[in-house]
């Protein structure tokens, strides 16, 4: 039984890490777009992309918090 609980916790941790990696990859994409947008001078598009990224990051952190709350013993 303890091994099963540890396994579930490990799976939850892996899910949080994968979501974190997805947000990091998204950050990299937006950073590259920023370089192109900055060269063109299209600031409103950049602001829109930054808001989307911020929204995704908040979602990730709230999911990680919920998963952490559901993990027994934490």
PDB file of N, CA, C and O in Angstrom:
ATOM      1  N   UNK A   1       0.811  -1.208   0.000  1.00  0.00           N
ATOM      2  CA  UNK A   1       0.000   0.000   0.000  1.00  0.00           C
ATOM      3  C   UNK A   1       0.854   1.274   0.000  1.00  0.00           C
ATOM      4  O   UNK A   1       0.559   2.197  -0.758  1.00  0.00           O
ATOM      5  N   UNK A   2       1.908   1.349   0.831  1.00  0.00           N
ATOM      6  CA  UNK A   2       2.747   2.563   0.785  1.00  0.00           C
ATOM      7  C   UNK A   2       3.387   2.774  -0.588  1.00  0.00           C
ATOM      8  O   UNK A   2       3.556   3.907  -1.038  1.00  0.00           O
ATOM      9  N   UNK A   3       3.744   1.657  -1.253  1.00  0.00           N
ATOM     10  CA  UNK A   3       4.343   1.795  -2.588  1.00  0.00           C
ATOM     11  C   UNK A   3       3.350   2.382  -3.578  1.00  0.00           C
ATOM     12  O   UNK A   3       3.719   3.156  -4.461  1.00  0.00           O
ATOM     13  N   UNK A   4       2.078   2.001  -3.420  1.00  0.00           N
ATOM     14  CA  UNK A   4       1.049   2.522  -4.310  1.00  0.00           C
ATOM     15  C   UNK A   4       0.857   4.026  -4.096  1.00  0.00           C
ATOM     16  O   UNK A   4       0.690   4.771  -5.061  1.00  0.00           O
ATOM     17  N   UNK A   5       0.879   4.468  -2.854  1.00  0.00           N
ATOM     18  CA  UNK A   5       0.743   5.900  -2.563  1.00  0.00           C
ATOM     19  C   UNK A   5       1.927   6.674  -3.129  1.00  0.00           C
ATOM     20  O   UNK A   5       1.765   7.756  -3.693  1.00  0.00           O
ATOM     21  N   UNK A   6       3.126   6.100  -2.970  1.00  0.00           N
ATOM     22  CA  UNK A   6       4.324   6.757  -3.507  1.00  0.00           C
ATOM     23  C   UNK A   6       4.241   6.824  -5.032  1.00  0.00           C
ATOM     24  O   UNK A   6       4.604   7.831  -5.640  1.00  0.00           O
ATOM     25  N   UNK A   7       3.760   5.746  -5.635  1.00  0.00           N
ATOM     26  CA  UNK A   7       3.647   5.713  -7.084  1.00  0.00           C
ATOM     27  C   UNK A   7       2.675   6.790  -7.580  1.00  0.00           C
ATOM     28  O   UNK A   7       2.947   7.473  -8.567  1.00  0.00           O
ATOM     29  N   UNK A   8       1.548   6.932  -6.890  1.00  0.00           N
ATOM     30  CA  UNK A   8       0.582   7.970  -7.268  1.00  0.00           C
ATOM     31  C   UNK A   8       1.192   9.362  -7.121  1.00  0.00           C
ATOM     32  O   UNK A   8       1.006  10.229  -7.976  1.00  0.00           O
ATOM     33  N   UNK A   9       1.915   9.560  -6.034  1.00  0.00           N
ATOM     34  CA  UNK A   9       2.571  10.858  -5.820  1.00  0.00           C
ATOM     35  C   UNK A   9       3.606  11.114  -6.916  1.00  0.00           C
ATOM     36  O   UNK A   9       3.724  12.234  -7.413  1.00  0.00           O
ATOM     37  N   UNK A  10       4.354  10.072  -7.290  1.00  0.00           N
ATOM     38  CA  UNK A  10       5.347  10.216  -8.358  1.00  0.00           C
ATOM     39  C   UNK A  10       4.681  10.567  -9.685  1.00  0.00           C
ATOM     40  O   UNK A  10       5.190  11.386 -10.451  1.00  0.00           O
ATOM     41  N   UNK A  11       3.532   9.934  -9.947  1.00  0.00           N
ATOM     42  CA  UNK A  11       2.809  10.224 -11.187  1.00  0.00           C
ATOM     43  C   UNK A  11       2.321  11.670 -11.186  1.00  0.00           C
ATOM     44  O   UNK A  11       2.445  12.372 -12.189  1.00  0.00           O
ATOM     45  N   UNK A  12       1.771  12.110 -10.066  1.00  0.00           N
ATOM     46  CA  UNK A  12       1.307  13.502  -9.969  1.00  0.00           C
ATOM     47  C   UNK A  12       2.467  14.475 -10.154  1.00  0.00           C
ATOM     48  O   UNK A  12       2.334  15.488 -10.839  1.00  0.00           O
ATOM     49  N   UNK A  13       3.600  14.160  -9.539  1.00  0.00           N
ATOM     50  CA  UNK A  13       4.776  15.021  -9.698  1.00  0.00           C
ATOM     51  C   UNK A  13       5.219  15.072 -11.157  1.00  0.00           C
ATOM     52  O   UNK A  13       5.599  16.126 -11.665  1.00  0.00           O
ATOM     53  N   UNK A  14       5.166  13.913 -11.826  1.00  0.00           N
ATOM     54  CA  UNK A  14       5.556  13.861 -13.236  1.00  0.00           C
ATOM     55  C   UNK A  14       4.612  14.700 -14.095  1.00  0.00           C
ATOM     56  O   UNK A  14       5.049  15.380 -15.023  1.00  0.00           O
ATOM     57  N   UNK A  15       3.318  14.648 -13.781  1.00  0.00           N
ATOM     58  CA  UNK A  15       2.342  15.447 -14.531  1.00  0.00           C
ATOM     59  C   UNK A  15       2.632  16.934 -14.360  1.00  0.00           C
ATOM     60  O   UNK A  15       2.602  17.695 -15.328  1.00  0.00           O
ATOM     61  N   UNK A  16       2.912  17.342 -13.131  1.00  0.00           N
ATOM     62  CA  UNK A  16       3.228  18.756 -12.871  1.00  0.00           C
ATOM     63  C   UNK A  16       4.493  19.156 -13.627  1.00  0.00           C
ATOM     64  O   UNK A  16       4.554  20.241 -14.204  1.00  0.00           O
ATOM     65  N   UNK A  17       5.505  18.280 -13.627  1.00  0.00           N
ATOM     66  CA  UNK A  17       6.747  18.585 -14.358  1.00  0.00           C
ATOM     67  C   UNK A  17       6.484  18.714 -15.855  1.00  0.00           C
ATOM     68  O   UNK A  17       7.005  19.621 -16.504  1.00  0.00           O
ATOM     69  N   UNK A  18       5.665  17.795 -16.410  1.00  0.00           N
ATOM     70  CA  UNK A  18       5.371  17.851 -17.844  1.00  0.00           C
ATOM     71  C   UNK A  18       4.638  19.139 -18.195  1.00  0.00           C
ATOM     72  O   UNK A  18       4.920  19.756 -19.222  1.00  0.00           O
ATOM     73  N   UNK A  19       3.703  19.542 -17.351  1.00  0.00           N
ATOM     74  CA  UNK A  19       2.986  20.793 -17.605  1.00  0.00           C
ATOM     75  C   UNK A  19       3.933  21.981 -17.498  1.00  0.00           C
ATOM     76  O   UNK A  19       3.821  22.944 -18.257  1.00  0.00           O
ATOM     77  N   UNK A  20       4.851  21.909 -16.567  1.00  0.00           N
ATOM     78  CA  UNK A  20       5.856  22.964 -16.438  1.00  0.00           C
ATOM     79  C   UNK A  20       6.720  23.062 -17.681  1.00  0.00           C
ATOM     80  O   UNK A  20       7.034  24.156 -18.150  1.00  0.00           O
ATOM     81  N   UNK A  21       7.106  21.893 -18.214  1.00  0.00           N
ATOM     82  CA  UNK A  21       7.902  21.879 -19.444  1.00  0.00           C
ATOM     83  C   UNK A  21       7.108  22.473 -20.603  1.00  0.00           C
ATOM     84  O   UNK A  21       7.662  23.188 -21.437  1.00  0.00           O
ATOM     85  N   UNK A  22       5.817  22.179 -20.654  1.00  0.00           N
ATOM     86  CA  UNK A  22       4.978  22.727 -21.724  1.00  0.00           C
ATOM     87  C   UNK A  22       4.936  24.248 -21.641  1.00  0.00           C
ATOM     88  O   UNK A  22       5.011  24.930 -22.663  1.00  0.00           O
ATOM     89  N   UNK A  23       4.816  24.776 -20.439  1.00  0.00           N
ATOM     90  CA  UNK A  23       4.802  26.234 -20.278  1.00  0.00           C
ATOM     91  C   UNK A  23       6.159  26.817 -20.649  1.00  0.00           C
ATOM     92  O   UNK A  23       6.226  27.876 -21.274  1.00  0.00           O
ATOM     93  N   UNK A  24       7.243  26.138 -20.272  1.00  0.00           N
ATOM     94  CA  UNK A  24       8.581  26.630 -20.638  1.00  0.00           C
ATOM     95  C   UNK A  24       8.766  26.650 -22.158  1.00  0.00           C
ATOM     96  O   UNK A  24       9.332  27.593 -22.711  1.00  0.00           O
ATOM     97  N   UNK A  25       8.279  25.590 -22.828  1.00  0.00           N
ATOM     98  CA  UNK A  25       8.375  25.574 -24.295  1.00  0.00           C
ATOM     99  C   UNK A  25       7.559  26.715 -24.895  1.00  0.00           C
ATOM    100  O   UNK A  25       7.984  27.369 -25.846  1.00  0.00           O
ATOM    101  N   UNK A  26       6.383  26.938 -24.322  1.00  0.00           N
ATOM    102  CA  UNK A  26       5.529  28.035 -24.801  1.00  0.00           C
ATOM    103  C   UNK A  26       6.225  29.383 -24.593  1.00  0.00           C
ATOM    104  O   UNK A  26       6.146  30.268 -25.445  1.00  0.00           O
ATOM    105  N   UNK A  27       6.901  29.527 -23.461  1.00  0.00           N
ATOM    106  CA  UNK A  27       7.662  30.756 -23.198  1.00  0.00           C
ATOM    107  C   UNK A  27       8.721  30.967 -24.273  1.00  0.00           C
ATOM    108  O   UNK A  27       8.927  32.084 -24.745  1.00  0.00           O
ATOM    109  N   UNK A  28       9.381  29.894 -24.649  1.00  0.00           N
ATOM    110  CA  UNK A  28      10.431  29.989 -25.665  1.00  0.00           C
ATOM    111  C   UNK A  28       9.842  30.416 -27.013  1.00  0.00           C
ATOM    112  O   UNK A  28      10.422  31.244 -27.715  1.00  0.00           O
ATOM    113  N   UNK A  29       8.695  29.851 -27.365  1.00  0.00           N
ATOM    114  CA  UNK A  29       8.032  30.230 -28.616  1.00  0.00           C
ATOM    115  C   UNK A  29       7.676  31.711 -28.591  1.00  0.00           C
ATOM    116  O   UNK A  29       7.909  32.431 -29.561  1.00  0.00           O
ATOM    117  N   UNK A  30       7.114  32.155 -27.481  1.00  0.00           N
ATOM    118  CA  UNK A  30       6.719  33.562 -27.375  1.00  0.00           C
ATOM    119  C   UNK A  30       7.945  34.466 -27.381  1.00  0.00           C
ATOM    120  O   UNK A  30       7.908  35.557 -27.949  1.00  0.00           O
ATOM    121  N   UNK A  31       9.038  34.018 -26.749  1.00  0.00           N
ATOM    122  CA  UNK A  31      10.262  34.824 -26.768  1.00  0.00           C
ATOM    123  C   UNK A  31      10.763  35.003 -28.198  1.00  0.00           C
ATOM    124  O   UNK A  31      11.185  36.094 -28.581  1.00  0.00           O
ATOM    125  N   UNK A  32      10.715  33.925 -28.988  1.00  0.00           N
ATOM    126  CA  UNK A  32      11.147  34.015 -30.387  1.00  0.00           C
ATOM    127  C   UNK A  32      10.220  34.933 -31.183  1.00  0.00           C
ATOM    128  O   UNK A  32      10.672  35.726 -32.010  1.00  0.00           O
ATOM    129  N   UNK A  33       8.915  34.811 -30.920  1.00  0.00           N
ATOM    130  CA  UNK A  33       7.967  35.698 -31.599  1.00  0.00           C
ATOM    131  C   UNK A  33       8.224  37.148 -31.208  1.00  0.00           C
ATOM    132  O   UNK A  33       8.118  38.059 -32.029  1.00  0.00           O
ATOM    133  N   UNK A  34       8.564  37.342 -29.937  1.00  0.00           N
ATOM    134  CA  UNK A  34       8.855  38.694 -29.452  1.00  0.00           C
ATOM    135  C   UNK A  34       9.963  39.328 -30.277  1.00  0.00           C
ATOM    136  O   UNK A  34       9.873  40.496 -30.655  1.00  0.00           O
ATOM    137  N   UNK A  35      11.000  38.562 -30.553  1.00  0.00           N
ATOM    138  CA  UNK A  35      12.118  39.105 -31.335  1.00  0.00           C
ATOM    139  C   UNK A  35      11.641  39.567 -32.710  1.00  0.00           C
ATOM    140  O   UNK A  35      12.026  40.637 -33.180  1.00  0.00           O
ATOM    141  N   UNK A  36      10.801  38.752 -33.352  1.00  0.00           N
ATOM    142  CA  UNK A  36      10.291  39.115 -34.678  1.00  0.00           C
ATOM    143  C   UNK A  36       9.372  40.329 -34.578  1.00  0.00           C
ATOM    144  O   UNK A  36       9.471  41.264 -35.373  1.00  0.00           O
ATOM    145  N   UNK A  37       8.479  40.300 -33.590  1.00  0.00           N
ATOM    146  CA  UNK A  37       7.515  41.398 -33.412  1.00  0.00           C
ATOM    147  C   UNK A  37       8.230  42.700 -33.078  1.00  0.00           C
ATOM    148  O   UNK A  37       7.880  43.765 -33.586  1.00  0.00           O
ATOM    149  N   UNK A  38       9.234  42.599 -32.218  1.00  0.00           N
ATOM    150  CA  UNK A  38       9.983  43.798 -31.818  1.00  0.00           C
ATOM    151  C   UNK A  38      10.648  44.438 -33.033  1.00  0.00           C
ATOM    152  O   UNK A  38      10.681  45.661 -33.162  1.00  0.00           O
ATOM    153  N   UNK A  39      11.172  43.608 -33.911  1.00  0.00           N
ATOM    154  CA  UNK A  39      11.822  44.135 -35.113  1.00  0.00           C
ATOM    155  C   UNK A  39      10.823  44.830 -36.026  1.00  0.00           C
ATOM    156  O   UNK A  39      11.167  45.790 -36.717  1.00  0.00           O
ATOM    157  N   UNK A  40       9.574  44.340 -36.027  1.00  0.00           N
ATOM    158  CA  UNK A  40       8.527  44.952 -36.856  1.00  0.00           C
ATOM    159  C   UNK A  40       7.872  46.144 -36.167  1.00  0.00           C
ATOM    160  O   UNK A  40       7.273  46.994 -36.826  1.00  0.00           O
ATOM    161  N   UNK A  41       7.984  46.206 -34.852  1.00  0.00           N
ATOM    162  CA  UNK A  41       7.362  47.292 -34.105  1.00  0.00           C
ATOM    163  C   UNK A  41       5.893  47.070 -33.795  1.00  0.00           C
ATOM    164  O   UNK A  41       5.155  48.035 -33.596  1.00  0.00           O
ATOM    165  N   UNK A  42       5.448  45.803 -33.747  1.00  0.00           N
ATOM    166  CA  UNK A  42       4.041  45.477 -33.492  1.00  0.00           C
ATOM    167  C   UNK A  42       3.822  45.210 -32.002  1.00  0.00           C
ATOM    168  O   UNK A  42       3.638  44.062 -31.599  1.00  0.00           O
ATOM    169  N   UNK A  43       3.841  46.234 -31.208  1.00  0.00           N
ATOM    170  CA  UNK A  43       3.732  46.095 -29.752  1.00  0.00           C
ATOM    171  C   UNK A  43       2.400  45.495 -29.294  1.00  0.00           C
ATOM    172  O   UNK A  43       2.422  44.650 -28.399  1.00  0.00           O
ATOM    173  N   UNK A  44       1.237  45.876 -29.849  1.00  0.00           N
ATOM    174  CA  UNK A  44      -0.026  45.295 -29.369  1.00  0.00           C
ATOM    175  C   UNK A  44      -0.068  43.767 -29.460  1.00  0.00           C
ATOM    176  O   UNK A  44      -0.629  43.112 -28.582  1.00  0.00           O
ATOM    177  N   UNK A  45       0.515  43.203 -30.505  1.00  0.00           N
ATOM    178  CA  UNK A  45       0.564  41.749 -30.642  1.00  0.00           C
ATOM    179  C   UNK A  45       1.402  41.156 -29.520  1.00  0.00           C
ATOM    180  O   UNK A  45       1.048  40.116 -28.965  1.00  0.00           O
ATOM    181  N   UNK A  46       2.489  41.795 -29.189  1.00  0.00           N
ATOM    182  CA  UNK A  46       3.357  41.325 -28.114  1.00  0.00           C
ATOM    183  C   UNK A  46       2.618  41.315 -26.779  1.00  0.00           C
ATOM    184  O   UNK A  46       2.734  40.359 -26.012  1.00  0.00           O
ATOM    185  N   UNK A  47       1.867  42.363 -26.503  1.00  0.00           N
ATOM    186  CA  UNK A  47       1.110  42.435 -25.253  1.00  0.00           C
ATOM    187  C   UNK A  47       0.086  41.307 -25.199  1.00  0.00           C
ATOM    188  O   UNK A  47      -0.088  40.680 -24.154  1.00  0.00           O
ATOM    189  N   UNK A  48      -0.582  41.047 -26.296  1.00  0.00           N
ATOM    190  CA  UNK A  48      -1.564  39.968 -26.366  1.00  0.00           C
ATOM    191  C   UNK A  48      -0.909  38.622 -26.074  1.00  0.00           C
ATOM    192  O   UNK A  48      -1.452  37.821 -25.313  1.00  0.00           O
ATOM    193  N   UNK A  49       0.246  38.371 -26.670  1.00  0.00           N
ATOM    194  CA  UNK A  49       0.963  37.113 -26.439  1.00  0.00           C
ATOM    195  C   UNK A  49       1.394  36.989 -24.982  1.00  0.00           C
ATOM    196  O   UNK A  49       1.330  35.902 -24.409  1.00  0.00           O
ATOM    197  N   UNK A  50       1.830  38.083 -24.385  1.00  0.00           N
ATOM    198  CA  UNK A  50       2.255  38.059 -22.982  1.00  0.00           C
ATOM    199  C   UNK A  50       1.077  37.728 -22.070  1.00  0.00           C
ATOM    200  O   UNK A  50       1.237  36.984 -21.103  1.00  0.00           O
ATOM    201  N   UNK A  51      -0.097  38.268 -22.365  1.00  0.00           N
ATOM    202  CA  UNK A  51      -1.283  37.971 -21.562  1.00  0.00           C
ATOM    203  C   UNK A  51      -1.681  36.500 -21.680  1.00  0.00           C
ATOM    204  O   UNK A  51      -2.082  35.885 -20.692  1.00  0.00           O
ATOM    205  N   UNK A  52      -1.572  35.944 -22.866  1.00  0.00           N
ATOM    206  CA  UNK A  52      -1.872  34.521 -23.060  1.00  0.00           C
ATOM    207  C   UNK A  52      -0.909  33.673 -22.242  1.00  0.00           C
ATOM    208  O   UNK A  52      -1.332  32.733 -21.569  1.00  0.00           O
ATOM    209  N   UNK A  53       0.371  33.991 -22.291  1.00  0.00           N
ATOM    210  CA  UNK A  53       1.370  33.237 -21.534  1.00  0.00           C
ATOM    211  C   UNK A  53       1.111  33.337 -20.036  1.00  0.00           C
ATOM    212  O   UNK A  53       1.199  32.337 -19.324  1.00  0.00           O
ATOM    213  N   UNK A  54       0.797  34.517 -19.557  1.00  0.00           N
ATOM    214  CA  UNK A  54       0.515  34.712 -18.137  1.00  0.00           C
ATOM    215  C   UNK A  54      -0.683  33.870 -17.709  1.00  0.00           C
ATOM    216  O   UNK A  54      -0.669  33.263 -16.638  1.00  0.00           O
ATOM    217  N   UNK A  55      -1.707  33.834 -18.536  1.00  0.00           N
ATOM    218  CA  UNK A  55      -2.896  33.031 -18.251  1.00  0.00           C
ATOM    219  C   UNK A  55      -2.539  31.550 -18.171  1.00  0.00           C
ATOM    220  O   UNK A  55      -3.019  30.845 -17.283  1.00  0.00           O
ATOM    221  N   UNK A  56      -1.703  31.074 -19.088  1.00  0.00           N
ATOM    222  CA  UNK A  56      -1.290  29.673 -19.076  1.00  0.00           C
ATOM    223  C   UNK A  56      -0.472  29.358 -17.831  1.00  0.00           C
ATOM    224  O   UNK A  56      -0.631  28.291 -17.238  1.00  0.00           O
ATOM    225  N   UNK A  57       0.392  30.267 -17.435  1.00  0.00           N
ATOM    226  CA  UNK A  57       1.211  30.046 -16.238  1.00  0.00           C
ATOM    227  C   UNK A  57       0.333  29.979 -14.991  1.00  0.00           C
ATOM    228  O   UNK A  57       0.554  29.126 -14.131  1.00  0.00           O
ATOM    229  N   UNK A  58      -0.656  30.863 -14.878  1.00  0.00           N
ATOM    230  CA  UNK A  58      -1.570  30.815 -13.735  1.00  0.00           C
ATOM    231  C   UNK A  58      -2.325  29.499 -13.688  1.00  0.00           C
ATOM    232  O   UNK A  58      -2.518  28.923 -12.617  1.00  0.00           O
ATOM    233  N   UNK A  59      -2.745  29.030 -14.840  1.00  0.00           N
ATOM    234  CA  UNK A  59      -3.456  27.752 -14.908  1.00  0.00           C
ATOM    235  C   UNK A  59      -2.557  26.613 -14.435  1.00  0.00           C
ATOM    236  O   UNK A  59      -2.991  25.751 -13.671  1.00  0.00           O
ATOM    237  N   UNK A  60      -1.306  26.610 -14.889  1.00  0.00           N
ATOM    238  CA  UNK A  60      -0.360  25.573 -14.475  1.00  0.00           C
ATOM    239  C   UNK A  60      -0.159  25.584 -12.970  1.00  0.00           C
ATOM    240  O   UNK A  60      -0.204  24.535 -12.328  1.00  0.00           O
ATOM    241  N   UNK A  61       0.061  26.759 -12.404  1.00  0.00           N
ATOM    242  CA  UNK A  61       0.313  26.838 -10.967  1.00  0.00           C
ATOM    243  C   UNK A  61      -0.911  26.435 -10.160  1.00  0.00           C
ATOM    244  O   UNK A  61      -0.778  25.809  -9.108  1.00  0.00           O
ATOM    245  N   UNK A  62      -2.105  26.787 -10.638  1.00  0.00           N
ATOM    246  CA  UNK A  62      -3.310  26.386  -9.904  1.00  0.00           C
ATOM    247  C   UNK A  62      -3.501  24.880  -9.980  1.00  0.00           C
ATOM    248  O   UNK A  62      -3.925  24.265  -9.002  1.00  0.00           O
ATOM    249  N   UNK A  63      -3.196  24.272 -11.127  1.00  0.00           N
ATOM    250  CA  UNK A  63      -3.292  22.815 -11.250  1.00  0.00           C
ATOM    251  C   UNK A  63      -2.276  22.139 -10.346  1.00  0.00           C
ATOM    252  O   UNK A  63      -2.589  21.138  -9.701  1.00  0.00           O
ATOM    253  N   UNK A  64      -1.071  22.670 -10.291  1.00  0.00           N
ATOM    254  CA  UNK A  64      -0.038  22.096  -9.423  1.00  0.00           C
ATOM    255  C   UNK A  64      -0.457  22.199  -7.962  1.00  0.00           C
ATOM    256  O   UNK A  64      -0.213  21.279  -7.181  1.00  0.00           O
ATOM    257  N   UNK A  65      -1.080  23.298  -7.589  1.00  0.00           N
ATOM    258  CA  UNK A  65      -1.539  23.487  -6.211  1.00  0.00           C
ATOM    259  C   UNK A  65      -2.638  22.486  -5.878  1.00  0.00           C
ATOM    260  O   UNK A  65      -2.633  21.886  -4.803  1.00  0.00           O
ATOM    261  N   UNK A  66      -3.584  22.304  -6.806  1.00  0.00           N
ATOM    262  CA  UNK A  66      -4.668  21.348  -6.583  1.00  0.00           C
ATOM    263  C   UNK A  66      -4.109  19.939  -6.461  1.00  0.00           C
ATOM    264  O   UNK A  66      -4.504  19.194  -5.564  1.00  0.00           O
ATOM    265  N   UNK A  67      -3.194  19.565  -7.352  1.00  0.00           N
ATOM    266  CA  UNK A  67      -2.590  18.233  -7.291  1.00  0.00           C
ATOM    267  C   UNK A  67      -1.850  18.062  -5.977  1.00  0.00           C
ATOM    268  O   UNK A  67      -1.931  17.002  -5.356  1.00  0.00           O
ATOM    269  N   UNK A  68      -1.129  19.090  -5.542  1.00  0.00           N
ATOM    270  CA  UNK A  68      -0.412  19.020  -4.267  1.00  0.00           C
ATOM    271  C   UNK A  68      -1.359  18.844  -3.102  1.00  0.00           C
ATOM    272  O   UNK A  68      -1.048  18.119  -2.157  1.00  0.00           O
ATOM    273  N   UNK A  69      -2.517  19.500  -3.151  1.00  0.00           N
ATOM    274  CA  UNK A  69      -3.514  19.365  -2.084  1.00  0.00           C
ATOM    275  C   UNK A  69      -4.119  17.975  -2.051  1.00  0.00           C
ATOM    276  O   UNK A  69      -4.477  17.481  -0.982  1.00  0.00           O
ATOM    277  N   UNK A  70      -4.239  17.334  -3.214  1.00  0.00           N
ATOM    278  CA  UNK A  70      -4.850  16.012  -3.277  1.00  0.00           C
ATOM    279  C   UNK A  70      -3.882  14.908  -2.882  1.00  0.00           C
ATOM    280  O   UNK A  70      -4.302  13.782  -2.616  1.00  0.00           O
ATOM    281  N   UNK A  71      -2.596  15.217  -2.842  1.00  0.00           N
ATOM    282  CA  UNK A  71      -1.600  14.208  -2.506  1.00  0.00           C
ATOM    283  C   UNK A  71      -1.616  13.966  -1.001  1.00  0.00           C
ATOM    284  O   UNK A  71      -1.393  14.895  -0.224  1.00  0.00           O
ATOM    285  N   UNK A  72      -1.880  12.718  -0.577  1.00  0.00           N
ATOM    286  CA  UNK A  72      -1.916  12.434   0.864  1.00  0.00           C
ATOM    287  C   UNK A  72      -0.551  12.656   1.517  1.00  0.00           C
ATOM    288  O   UNK A  72       0.488  12.355   0.928  1.00  0.00           O
ATOM    289  N   UNK A  73      -0.569  13.173   2.708  1.00  0.00           N
ATOM    290  CA  UNK A  73       0.672  13.322   3.469  1.00  0.00           C
ATOM    291  C   UNK A  73       1.462  14.562   3.144  1.00  0.00           C
ATOM    292  O   UNK A  73       2.589  14.710   3.617  1.00  0.00           O
ATOM    293  N   UNK A  74       0.912  15.456   2.356  1.00  0.00           N
ATOM    294  CA  UNK A  74       1.652  16.684   2.023  1.00  0.00           C
ATOM    295  C   UNK A  74       1.013  17.854   2.670  1.00  0.00           C
ATOM    296  O   UNK A  74       1.485  18.981   2.512  1.00  0.00           O
TER     297      UNK A  74
END
